[in-house]
Amino acid sequence: MRLYHHPLSTNARRAVMTAVHLGVSVELVFVDLAKGEQRQPQFLKLNPNHRVPVLEDDGFVLWESCAIMQYLADKTPLQTVYPAETRARADVNRWLFWCAQHFAPAIGVLNWENSIKGMIGLGGADPAEVRRGEQLVLEFGGILDAHLAGSGWICGQALTLADLAIAAPLADIERAKLPVAQFANLQRWFAGLRQLDAWKRTEPG
């Protein structure tokens, strides 16, 4: 299997973390986003959305990070991060979709304004956009923090794909200036997740 990625892409990182945690052997293929390799015809044949990650498995091509996470888990015998029981799996899926629809896009606003724009020479942050991003992160971060008050991990007392997916964009916590310091439950959970081997082994070099 090949997994096309960039180490600074949090979407790609969640897929790589999943492979590492599950012990799945994948060939990591670096896609140089700064040089626009994701827009080259060869890559667009794999993913017309010009995004990483992309998984290629014996002729089967899969994009969208959460779908890749689910696929890797389903191919791994005896794994525990993506439960087979219907309601437990639905709970994990709920948080995967919540992250993709709400939490990650909110973080993305602040990451773009406070970090990426400066890195690529597009000037300083737009104060109005920063305020909008902060409001979104506070709203959805508050939801996650309240939920974590009663559990060690997002879906109970065991690590699941939901934890790996939601933690990935929090890698931008300092660069993006995310306003989450007041969320004690979120901070506790995230500190524990950063102790995982899968997190440490996927830290950008």
Secondary structure, 3 states (H helix, E strand, C coil): CEEEECCCCHHHHHHHHHHHHHCCCCEEEECCCCCCHHHCHHHHCCCCCCCCCEEEECCEEEECHHHHHHHHHHCCCCCCCCCCCHHHHHHHHHHHHHHHHHHHHHHHHHHHHHHHHHHCCCCCCCHHHHHHHHHHHHHHHHHHHHHHCCCCECCECCCCHHHHHHHHHHHHCCCCCCCCCCCHHHHHHHHHHCCCHHHHHCCCC
